[in-house]
Amino acid sequence: QVQLVESGGGLVQAGGSLRLSCAASGRTFNNLDMGWFRQAPGKEREFVAAISWSGGTMSYADSVKGRFTISRDNDKNSVYLQMNSLKTEDTAVYYCGAKRKGYSITWGEYNYWGQGTQVTVSS
């Protein structure tokens, strides 16, 4: 089992920045590929960013490319999402996910989830 705890969400004005963190425990973190997904009210959960277990492969949704950066620190069992130039359409609950055995950007293929952290971007 893997436990994931997100933090760092909050209220920010458009154009501002936030850094989300996800702390993992319970399984060897550096065997896991990690991802960030988000879900806005009335919408399905969508992919935001993913990073492979080694940090050598990263992927981003087109909507966040150039504004968001995913990173990980295997010594701290943590993954991060730096969000810059935030827009009102980035408002959502952001979830950290962990996946065994194979890199993916599809949320249904992830094995473990955190409880989510709310990000609200005001105009």
N, C-alpha and C positions, 0 to 999 in steps of 0.2 A: 504494500500500500504506500501511497504518496499523499502527503498533506501539503496543500498549497495555501498560502495566505498572502493576499494582495494588500497593498497600502499605497498611499500617495495621491489618491483621488481628491477631488474638491471642486470648488467653484472658481473659475478664472474668466477673465474678459477675453474676448476675441483678440487674437494676436499674441496672447500670452503663452506661457509654457508650464508644463507639469512633468514630473518624473514619477512613473509608477514603478513599484517594486513588487516582486513576488518571491517569497521565501519558501523553500521546499524542505521537507523532512520525510524520513521513513524509507527511503530507497536511495541507492547510489545515484546522486544527481547527475553526475557526468556520463551516465548511460542514457539519459533522457533527452529527447528533442523537446523544445519548449516553444510555446506560441502564445500570442495575445489575440484575443477575439473581443468583439463588442456587440452589444445588443441595445438598440434604441427602442423606446416604447412602440409597440405595434409592429415591430420588424423582427426578422429572423436574426439569429446570431451570425455575425460575419467575421471573416478573417481580417486581421490587422497586420500582424507580423509574426514571423517564425525564425527560429535559430536552431541550428543543428547542435548535437551534443558537444562537438568540438569548438563551436563558434565559427567554423569555416564556411558555413553556408547560411545565408540569410535571405528572407523573402519579405516583400511588402505588398500590401494592397495598393493599387494605383492611386487610390484616394489619399493615401498618406505618404506616398513616396516623396522623398526630399524634405519632409517635415518631421517624420518620426524616425527614431533609431532604436533598434533592439540590441541588447547586449547581455552578456552573462558573466558571472564570476563563479566558476566551479568550486573555488576554495570557500566561498561564502554560501554555496547552495542557493544562489539567487539569480534571477533574471530581471532585466529592467526594460522599461519603455520610456525613452525620452521623447516628449511630445512638444514640438515647437510650432509657432505660427498657428495656434489652435483656431478652429473655425466653429461656428455654432453647430454645424452638422456633425462635429465630432462628439457631441453630447450623447452619452450612452453609459451603460454599465460595462466596465472592462473586466474581462475574465482572463486569468492565466490558466493555461492548459499544459499538461505534460503527456508525452507520448513515448511508449516503448517501441522498439523495433521498426524503425523506418521513419523518414522525414515526411511530413505532410503539412498541407495548409488547409485541410478539410476538417472542420470541427468535429464531425461525427467519428473521426478516426482517432481522436484523442482519448486517453484512458483516464485521466485525472483532471479535476477542475478545482479552482478556488471558489470562494463565495462571491467574488466580484467586488469592484470598487467603483463608485459613481464618479463620473466626470461630467461636469456641467460647464458649458462655455456660453457666456452671456454676450449679447451684442452691445 
